[in-house]
Amino acid sequence: MLSAGILTVSDKGAAGERHDKSGELIRRILSNMDIHIVNYDIVPDEQGLIAEKLAKWADEDDLDLVFTTGGTGLAPRDVTPEATLSVVDRTVPGFAEAMRAESLKKTPMAMLSRAVAGTRGKCLIVNLPGSPKAVRECLEVILPVLPHAAETLSGHAGECGTAETYVLHS
């Protein structure tokens, strides 16, 4: 079973002024895939705090997957991509490209996403948008490859799995 962390990036969420619907949705979707949620937290839009949490979860907690939600837009305090890029060893642009391409079919606002994905050691880190609707749409795109990506990073991958094996069940 894969292990994962969910990091919600939101000033209002961290201050207790907003309920974290996106983080809860990610938890529900991943749990339906037999992915064990080990860590969950909400932090404000502070690059250092985000980077520190991502590095700790990848290095010390040895998670297979980390998902962020929020902080990927154009607002001055949206710094999740910068925090992610500061801690990853390698970028995996296909995740963000696929999410943006699919989202563009639904809204031109997808062009404003600055989400990134990358690896730190054996951990895959993926930035997701902040809205629950966009989180669902983006997870639907990347779910088919998550298990194989994690297996490959851990050095345990065999042949490429079929995408049909890993679909989102609402």
C-alpha positions as CSV (number, residue, x, y, z in Angstrom):
1,M,0.0,0.0,0.0
2,L,1.3,3.5,-0.9
3,S,1.7,6.2,1.7
4,A,0.7,9.8,1.1
5,G,0.5,13.2,2.6
6,I,-1.9,16.0,1.9
7,L,-0.7,19.6,2.5
8,T,-3.3,22.3,2.2
9,V,-1.8,25.7,1.5
10,S,-4.2,28.5,2.7
11,D,-3.8,31.5,4.9
12,K,-7.5,31.4,5.8
13,G,-7.5,27.6,6.3
14,A,-4.4,27.8,8.6
15,A,-6.1,30.5,10.6
16,G,-9.2,28.4,11.0
17,E,-11.3,30.8,8.9
18,R,-12.1,28.4,6.1
19,H,-13.0,24.7,6.1
20,D,-10.6,22.5,4.0
21,K,-12.9,20.9,1.5
22,S,-10.1,20.3,-1.0
23,G,-7.9,18.4,1.4
24,E,-10.9,16.3,2.5
25,L,-11.7,15.5,-1.1
26,I,-8.1,14.4,-1.8
27,R,-8.2,12.2,1.3
28,R,-11.5,10.6,0.3
29,I,-10.4,9.9,-3.3
30,L,-7.0,8.5,-2.3
31,S,-8.5,6.3,0.4
32,N,-10.8,4.7,-2.2
33,M,-7.6,3.7,-4.0
34,D,-6.1,2.0,-1.0
35,I,-3.5,4.8,-0.5
36,H,-2.9,5.3,3.2
37,I,-2.9,8.9,4.3
38,V,-0.1,9.2,6.8
39,N,0.2,13.0,7.0
40,Y,-2.2,15.9,6.7
41,D,-1.7,19.5,7.5
42,I,-2.8,23.1,6.7
43,V,-0.1,25.8,6.4
44,P,-0.3,29.4,5.4
45,D,1.0,30.7,2.1
46,E,4.6,30.9,3.3
47,Q,7.2,29.5,1.0
48,G,9.6,28.4,3.8
49,L,6.9,26.6,5.8
50,I,5.6,24.8,2.7
51,A,9.1,23.7,1.6
52,E,10.0,22.6,5.1
53,K,6.9,20.4,5.4
54,L,7.4,18.9,1.9
55,A,11.0,18.0,2.6
56,K,10.2,16.5,6.0
57,W,7.4,14.3,4.6
58,A,9.6,13.1,1.8
59,D,12.8,12.6,3.8
60,E,11.9,11.8,7.4
61,D,8.4,10.3,7.0
62,D,9.4,8.5,3.8
63,L,6.1,9.1,2.0
64,D,5.5,7.7,-1.5
65,L,3.3,10.6,-2.6
66,V,2.6,14.2,-1.4
67,F,-0.2,16.3,-2.7
68,T,-0.5,20.0,-2.1
69,T,-3.7,21.9,-2.7
70,G,-3.8,25.6,-3.1
71,G,-1.4,28.4,-3.7
72,T,-0.8,27.7,-7.4
73,G,-2.4,30.8,-9.0
74,L,-1.3,34.3,-9.7
75,A,-2.0,35.9,-6.4
76,P,1.0,37.5,-4.8
77,R,0.9,35.0,-1.9
78,D,0.6,32.0,-4.2
79,V,4.0,30.4,-3.7
80,T,3.3,26.7,-3.6
81,P,5.1,26.0,-7.0
82,E,8.2,28.0,-5.8
83,A,8.3,26.0,-2.5
84,T,7.9,22.8,-4.4
85,L,10.6,23.6,-6.9
86,S,13.0,24.5,-4.0
87,V,12.8,21.0,-2.6
88,V,12.5,18.6,-5.6
89,D,15.5,16.8,-7.2
90,R,13.8,16.5,-10.6
91,T,10.7,17.9,-12.1
92,V,8.0,15.7,-13.7
93,P,6.3,18.2,-16.1
94,G,3.9,15.6,-17.6
95,F,1.7,15.8,-14.5
96,A,1.1,19.5,-14.6
97,E,0.9,19.5,-18.4
98,A,-1.8,16.8,-18.4
99,M,-3.8,18.5,-15.6
100,R,-3.7,21.8,-17.4
101,A,-4.6,20.3,-20.8
102,E,-7.6,18.5,-19.3
103,S,-8.7,21.6,-17.3
104,L,-8.4,23.8,-20.4
105,K,-11.3,21.7,-21.9
106,K,-13.5,23.0,-19.1
107,T,-12.3,26.5,-18.5
108,P,-9.8,29.0,-20.0
109,M,-8.8,29.9,-16.5
110,A,-6.7,26.7,-16.4
111,M,-4.0,28.8,-18.2
112,L,-3.4,30.6,-14.9
113,S,-2.3,27.5,-13.1
114,R,1.4,27.4,-12.1
115,A,1.2,23.9,-10.6
116,V,4.3,21.7,-10.8
117,A,5.3,18.2,-9.9
118,G,8.6,16.6,-9.1
119,T,10.5,14.0,-7.1
120,R,12.5,14.2,-3.9
121,G,14.2,11.0,-3.4
122,K,11.6,8.3,-3.7
123,C,8.7,10.7,-3.1
124,L,6.5,12.2,-5.9
125,I,5.2,15.7,-5.0
126,V,2.2,17.0,-7.0
127,N,0.6,20.5,-6.7
128,L,-3.1,20.5,-7.1
129,P,-5.4,23.5,-7.4
130,G,-7.3,24.9,-4.4
131,S,-10.9,24.4,-5.4
132,P,-12.6,21.0,-4.8
133,K,-14.0,21.0,-8.4
134,A,-10.5,21.5,-9.9
135,V,-8.9,19.0,-7.5
136,R,-11.3,16.3,-8.6
137,E,-10.8,17.1,-12.3
138,C,-7.0,17.1,-12.0
139,L,-6.9,13.9,-9.9
140,E,-9.0,12.1,-12.5
141,V,-6.2,12.9,-15.0
142,I,-3.3,11.7,-12.9
143,L,-4.7,8.8,-10.9
144,P,-4.0,6.2,-13.6
145,V,-0.3,6.7,-13.4
146,L,0.3,7.3,-9.7
147,P,0.8,3.7,-8.6
148,H,3.3,3.0,-11.4
149,A,5.1,6.3,-10.8
150,A,5.5,5.5,-7.1
151,E,6.6,1.9,-7.8
152,T,9.2,3.2,-10.3
153,L,10.6,5.7,-7.8
154,S,10.9,3.0,-5.2
155,G,12.7,0.7,-7.6
156,H,10.0,-1.9,-7.5
157,A,8.3,-1.3,-10.9
158,G,7.8,-4.1,-13.3
159,E,6.1,-3.7,-16.6
160,C,4.0,-0.6,-17.1
161,G,0.5,-1.2,-15.7
162,T,-2.7,-0.5,-17.6
163,A,-4.4,2.8,-17.0
164,E,-7.8,1.1,-16.7
165,T,-6.6,-0.5,-13.4
166,Y,-6.5,2.9,-11.7
167,V,-9.6,4.9,-12.2
168,L,-11.4,7.3,-10.0
169,H,-14.6,5.9,-8.4
170,S,-16.9,8.6,-7.1
